[in-house]
Amino acid sequence: MNKKIWFEPEGELDRFFSNMDAAVAAGARSLFLLSCEANHFPVGELNRKLGGLPVPVFGGIFPQIIHARRNVVRGTLVCALDAAVEVHHVERISDPQTDIAAQISGFDTALQAMPTIMVLVDGVAKRITTVLDAIYDALGMNRHYLGGGAGSLNFIQKPCLFSNAGVLADAAQLVGMPMRSGVEVGHGWQVLSGPFLVTRSEGATIHELDYRPAFEVYREEVEKISGARFEQRPFFEIANRHPFGHKKWEGDIIVREAMVRQGDSLVCAGELADGALLYVLAGDADELIRTVGDVARRLQVDGGVVLAFDCIGRSLFLGDRYPEEIAAMTDALPENIPLFGALTVGEIAGRDEGCLEFYNKTIVLGALADGKAPR
């Protein structure tokens, strides 16, 4: 599989295109494409190239990509798959009038036989959790899901998902893969205080916690824990170190990040319903890095490649220590198994009987085996 990966570190459009052509000439039956947002490629030229490719195309534009034990802010990666994949899209997902289930019903039969589904979304779109629930309702368990959110850290919506129809925005991409896979998830964040009850919310916006203004409650807890003062520092500089933990009824803690303050409300990276229980979390760099190594050791790898969907928020939190996180996951994998992937705007995973979840500040690792899975 090493020979089926083409990486260039400068973000040159001509080389990106020539690497796509080289992959097709080498016999690729599908192309997985990753690009950094800082490349600033013209969408029109991308659309013309993608529309002319003779094989299924999927992937996206992300804040950063991972390759060869490092993360880069510029560059592209082309991965040639030796199996044909099924690529389908749910479009206009932010529009509350969009019938997401009806769109999925148009192609769910084509995906039912696929043991692995990659789900990529426009990371700044609304209703992502609604989309994932509809996918799970249609396709169910007994398969593995993995993926993440594409887009930019400035949270301005723009085309970010690669397809044969061009570069898409406000969409979810479902890629049915005929190969076996393993999926593991972890985060390493620790509970410091709570729980707090979400008593009024709207989509990804929390208006009230415990019947009080959400920011008032959050500020009291975080300032007590950290000693930092929100009036003295930018909101996200403090909030990046203290995400929420959403307590699921099964006992798991799903990290949910507060991205923006809007008056007394908090806008999170992912929806939260009334009645959700939230904790305030904190992170320790050593623990986050150790957790990633544990996630990689749990991963069942059977040849092929390992894909990393790692939250850009973890990189921002770890700063200069982030290369240690990449090293921890790489060193825990079998030798000669290539690892590559993206720093994402939210992560997606689901395994066997588990639900399909949208995560923040979390690592999702997926092992794709060579060849097709027996059915």
C-alpha positions in Angstrom: 0.0 0.0 0.0 2.9 2.4 0.5 3.3 2.5 -3.3 -0.3 3.5 -3.6 0.0 6.8 -1.7 1.2 10.0 -3.4 2.0 12.9 -1.1 3.3 16.4 -1.9 4.0 18.9 0.8 3.8 22.3 -1.0 0.2 22.5 -1.9 0.9 22.8 -5.7 -2.3 22.3 -7.7 -0.5 20.9 -10.8 1.2 18.2 -8.7 -2.1 17.3 -7.0 -3.6 16.8 -10.4 -0.6 14.8 -11.7 -0.7 12.6 -8.7 -4.4 11.8 -9.4 -3.4 10.9 -12.9 -0.5 8.7 -11.7 -2.9 6.9 -9.3 -5.4 6.2 -12.1 -2.5 5.0 -14.4 -1.3 2.6 -11.6 -4.7 0.9 -11.7 -6.7 2.7 -8.9 -10.3 1.7 -8.8 -11.1 4.6 -6.4 -9.3 7.7 -5.2 -9.2 9.0 -1.6 -8.1 12.7 -1.7 -6.9 14.9 1.2 -6.0 18.6 0.9 -5.1 21.3 3.4 -7.3 24.4 3.6 -4.3 26.7 3.4 -3.6 25.5 -0.2 -6.5 27.8 -1.3 -7.0 25.9 -4.5 -9.5 27.5 -7.0 -12.8 25.5 -6.8 -13.5 25.9 -10.5 -10.3 24.2 -11.5 -10.8 21.4 -9.0 -14.4 20.9 -10.3 -13.1 20.5 -13.8 -10.5 17.9 -12.8 -12.7 15.9 -10.5 -15.5 15.8 -13.1 -13.1 14.2 -15.6 -11.7 11.4 -13.5 -12.8 7.9 -14.6 -13.0 6.4 -11.1 -15.0 7.2 -7.9 -13.5 10.1 -5.9 -14.0 11.0 -2.3 -12.2 13.0 0.5 -12.0 16.6 1.5 -10.2 19.8 2.4 -9.1 19.8 6.1 -7.2 22.2 8.4 -4.2 19.9 8.2 -3.3 16.5 7.0 -1.1 13.7 8.5 1.6 11.8 6.6 4.9 10.1 7.4 4.8 10.9 11.2 4.1 14.6 10.8 1.2 17.0 10.3 1.4 19.7 7.6 -0.6 22.8 7.0 0.0 22.8 3.3 0.1 19.8 0.9 -2.1 17.1 -0.6 -2.3 13.3 -0.5 -3.7 10.9 -3.0 -4.5 7.3 -2.0 -5.3 4.8 -4.7 -7.6 2.0 -3.5 -7.7 -1.3 -5.3 -11.4 -1.7 -4.8 -14.3 0.2 -6.2 -16.3 2.2 -3.6 -19.8 3.5 -3.6 -19.9 7.3 -3.1 -23.2 9.0 -2.2 -24.2 12.4 -0.8 -26.8 14.0 1.4 -27.0 17.6 0.4 -28.4 20.9 1.9 -28.1 19.3 5.4 -28.3 22.6 7.3 -31.7 23.4 5.8 -34.4 22.3 8.3 -36.7 21.7 5.3 -34.4 19.1 3.8 -35.7 15.5 4.1 -32.5 13.8 5.0 -34.0 10.3 5.4 -35.6 10.6 1.9 -32.3 11.3 0.3 -30.6 8.4 2.1 -33.5 6.1 1.0 -32.4 6.6 -2.6 -29.1 4.9 -2.1 -29.2 2.9 1.2 -29.7 -0.4 -0.7 -26.4 0.1 -2.5 -24.6 0.5 0.8 -26.2 -2.4 2.8 -23.6 -4.9 1.6 -20.7 -2.7 2.6 -18.9 -3.7 5.8 -17.2 -0.3 6.1 -18.8 3.2 5.7 -16.7 6.3 5.7 -18.7 9.4 6.6 -17.3 12.8 5.8 -19.3 15.9 6.5 -19.0 19.7 6.1 -17.8 20.3 9.6 -19.5 23.7 9.9 -22.8 22.5 8.6 -25.8 22.4 11.0 -27.8 19.2 11.8 -24.8 16.8 11.6 -26.1 14.7 14.5 -29.5 14.5 12.7 -27.7 13.3 9.5 -25.8 10.6 11.5 -29.0 9.4 13.2 -30.6 9.1 9.8 -27.6 7.1 8.5 -27.7 4.8 11.4 -31.5 4.3 11.1 -31.1 3.3 7.4 -27.9 1.2 7.6 -27.9 0.0 11.2 -25.2 -1.9 13.0 -23.0 -4.9 12.0 -20.6 -2.6 10.2 -17.9 -0.1 11.0 -18.2 3.7 10.4 -15.4 6.2 10.5 -14.8 9.7 9.3 -14.8 13.3 10.3 -15.6 16.9 9.5 -13.9 18.8 6.6 -13.6 22.6 6.4 -11.7 25.4 7.9 -10.8 26.7 11.4 -12.4 30.1 10.6 -15.8 28.2 10.5 -16.8 30.0 7.3 -18.7 27.5 5.2 -17.3 26.8 1.7 -16.9 23.8 -0.6 -14.8 21.2 1.2 -15.9 17.6 0.1 -14.3 16.1 -3.0 -16.6 14.2 -5.4 -16.9 13.4 -9.1 -19.5 16.2 -9.2 -16.9 18.6 -7.9 -16.2 20.1 -4.5 -19.4 20.2 -2.3 -20.5 22.3 0.7 -23.2 21.8 3.3 -23.2 18.0 2.6 -22.5 14.6 4.0 -20.6 12.1 2.0 -21.2 8.3 2.5 -18.5 6.0 1.1 -19.4 2.3 1.0 -16.1 0.3 1.2 -16.0 -3.4 0.5 -12.9 -4.1 2.7 -12.8 -5.2 6.3 -11.9 -2.6 8.9 -11.2 -2.0 12.5 -12.2 1.2 14.3 -11.1 2.5 17.7 -11.9 5.8 19.5 -10.5 7.7 22.5 -9.9 11.1 24.0 -8.2 11.2 27.4 -10.1 14.2 28.8 -10.9 14.1 32.5 -14.1 15.2 34.3 -13.6 18.1 36.7 -17.1 19.3 37.6 -20.7 18.7 37.0 -23.1 17.4 35.9 -25.1 20.3 34.6 -28.5 19.8 32.9 -29.2 21.3 29.5 -32.5 23.0 30.2 -32.8 25.0 26.9 -31.0 24.4 23.7 -31.4 24.9 20.0 -29.4 22.7 17.7 -25.8 23.2 18.7 -26.5 26.3 20.8 -26.9 25.9 24.6 -29.0 28.7 26.1 -29.5 27.5 29.6 -27.8 25.1 32.0 -29.6 24.2 35.2 -32.2 26.9 34.3 -29.5 29.6 34.3 -27.8 31.4 31.4 -25.3 28.9 29.9 -22.3 31.1 29.7 -22.8 32.3 33.3 -22.7 28.7 34.6 -19.8 27.8 32.3 -17.8 30.9 33.3 -18.2 30.3 37.0 -17.0 26.7 36.8 -14.1 27.3 34.4 -12.8 30.4 36.2 -12.9 28.5 39.5 -11.0 25.6 38.0 -8.4 27.4 35.9 -8.0 30.8 37.5 -8.3 32.3 34.0 -10.7 35.2 33.4 -12.9 35.4 30.3 -12.8 39.2 30.3 -9.0 39.1 30.0 -8.6 36.5 27.3 -10.3 35.5 24.1 -13.2 33.0 24.7 -11.8 30.1 22.7 -8.3 30.4 24.2 -9.9 29.4 27.5 -12.7 27.2 26.2 -10.2 25.1 24.2 -8.8 23.8 27.4 -12.1 23.1 29.1 -14.6 21.4 26.7 -17.9 19.8 27.9 -18.3 16.1 28.4 -21.7 14.8 27.3 -22.7 11.9 29.5 -24.5 9.2 27.4 -26.9 6.9 29.1 -24.5 4.0 28.2 -21.9 5.6 30.5 -19.6 7.0 27.8 -18.4 10.6 27.9 -18.6 12.3 24.4 -16.5 15.5 24.3 -18.5 18.5 23.0 -16.6 21.7 22.5 -17.9 25.2 23.1 -16.6 27.1 20.1 -18.3 30.6 20.4 -20.0 32.7 23.0 -23.2 34.5 21.7 -24.3 36.7 24.5 -25.2 34.4 27.4 -25.4 31.3 25.1 -22.7 28.9 23.9 -22.4 27.5 20.4 -20.9 24.0 20.4 -19.4 21.9 17.7 -22.3 19.5 17.5 -25.9 19.4 18.6 -27.1 18.9 22.2 -30.7 18.2 23.1 -32.6 19.5 26.2 -32.1 17.0 29.0 -28.4 16.3 28.2 -26.0 16.0 31.1 -22.8 17.9 30.7 -19.6 17.9 32.7 -16.7 20.4 32.5 -13.5 18.6 31.4 -9.8 19.3 31.5 -6.9 17.8 29.7 -3.3 16.8 30.6 -0.9 16.6 27.7 0.7 13.4 28.9 -2.7 11.7 29.3 -4.0 12.8 25.9 -0.8 11.4 24.2 -0.9 8.2 26.2 -4.6 7.7 25.3 -3.8 7.9 21.6 -1.2 5.2 22.0 -3.7 3.0 23.8 -6.2 3.6 21.0 -3.7 2.5 18.4 -2.7 -0.6 20.4 -6.4 -1.7 20.6 -6.8 -1.4 16.8 -7.1 -4.6 14.9 -4.9 -4.3 11.9 -4.8 -6.8 9.1 -2.4 -5.3 6.5 -3.6 -2.3 4.4 -3.4 1.2 5.9 -4.5 3.0 9.1 -6.5 6.2 8.7 -6.4 8.9 11.5 -9.2 11.4 12.0 -7.7 13.5 14.8 -9.4 16.7 16.1 -7.7 20.0 15.2 -8.6 21.0 18.7 -6.2 18.4 20.1 -3.4 19.9 18.0 -4.2 23.4 19.3 -4.3 22.2 22.9 -1.0 20.2 22.6 0.8 22.9 20.6 4.5 22.0 20.2 3.8 18.6 21.7 1.4 17.5 19.0 4.1 15.6 17.1 4.3 13.3 20.2 0.7 12.4 19.6 1.4 11.3 16.0 4.5 9.4 17.2 2.4 7.7 19.9 -0.1 6.3 17.4 2.5 5.4 14.8 4.8 3.6 17.2 1.9 1.5 18.6 1.0 0.1 15.2 2.7 -2.8 13.5 5.7 -2.0 11.4 5.3 -1.3 7.7 1.6 -0.2 8.1 1.3 3.3 6.7 -0.7 5.8 8.7 -2.1 9.0 7.2 -5.2 11.1 7.7 -6.5 14.5 8.6 -6.9 17.0 11.5 -10.6 17.4 11.4 -13.5 19.6 12.5 -15.2 16.9 14.5 -14.8 13.1 14.3 -17.2 10.3 13.4 -17.2 6.7 14.4 -19.4 3.7 15.1 -18.6 0.0 15.7 -20.8 -3.1 15.5 -23.6 -2.6 18.1 -22.5 0.9 19.0 -24.2 4.0 17.9 -22.9 6.4 15.2 -21.4 9.4 17.0 -20.1 12.8 16.3 -17.1 13.6 18.5 -15.0 16.7 19.4 -11.4 16.7 20.6 -11.2 12.9 20.0 -9.0 10.5 17.9 -10.7 8.0 15.6 -8.4 5.4 14.1 -9.5 3.1 11.3 -7.6 0.1 9.8 -8.6 -0.7 6.2 -7.5 -4.2 5.2 -6.3 -5.0 1.7 -8.9 -6.5 -0.7 -12.6 -7.2 -0.3 -14.1 -8.7 2.9 -15.8 -12.0 2.4 -19.6 -11.8 2.6 
